[in-house]
Amino acid sequence: MSNEIIFIIQTLIGLFFTLIAFKLGKVWIYAFIASCVILANIFVNKQITLLGLNATGGNVVYGAIFLATDLLSEHYGKKEARKGVFIGFFVSLFYLSMTQMILLFKKNSDDWGASEAMDIIFATSPSIVFASLIAYLISQLNDIWLFHFIKSKTNEKFLWLRNNLSTYSSQLFDSIIFSFLAFYLFPLFFNTEQLPFQVIIQIVITTYLLKLIVAAIDTPFIYLSKKI
């Protein structure tokens, strides 16, 4: 099975579970966002190729967070959507703190290889950590603001418009902010590798294209939320 087919199947599964969480209630959406944040931090470590482009494995679950916040915005309001964003931010901070602490423990002779696996999965650079947190917070809050701005300007019509425009613009912000901070600005402060500007632009374009695919597929799901 090709990576592209797996990507589509994974996207549909992720969006389907987002809808199930919505059906079960607001608290379930919060829990779903928290789960996606944790999975995105783990999946991002796997490098894959999609449509001939280099990518990471975290695009789908990260994209599902935007549908979750749009569902909160549409059905519960701006305040609850912002709460979901801050819950995700808190969980991400906790995850990053605990994973870095577990790496400090010295393994004993009974360790069966889990220590080395954790070193690979949980080890991350400060540049990527801080860039991901900042990009997440800014892009998600922008998504909520623009969603409600369009909703008010269109008299609550054109659900597809506010869902897509808010997500497309916010995903662009996320890609630009993360890539610029992680690979260009923060390496100056943390003495890590700084990528050439041309490479950063390529990363922005490829990650954004994949996020656009997820965002486009999620449109029918927000309409389904009106029916269940």
Secondary structure, 3 states (H helix, E strand, C coil): CCHHHHHHHHHHHHHHHHHHHHHHCHHHHHHHHHHHHHHHHHHCCCEEEECCEEEECCHHHHHHHHHHHHHHHHHHCHHHHHHHHHHHHHHHHHHHHHHHHHCCCCCCCCCCCHHHHHHHHHCCCHHHHHHHHHHHHHHHHHHHHHHHHHHHHCCCCCHHHHHHHHHHHHHHHHHHHHHHHHHHHHHHHHCCCCCCHHHHHHHHHHHHHHHHHHHHHCHHHHHHCCCC
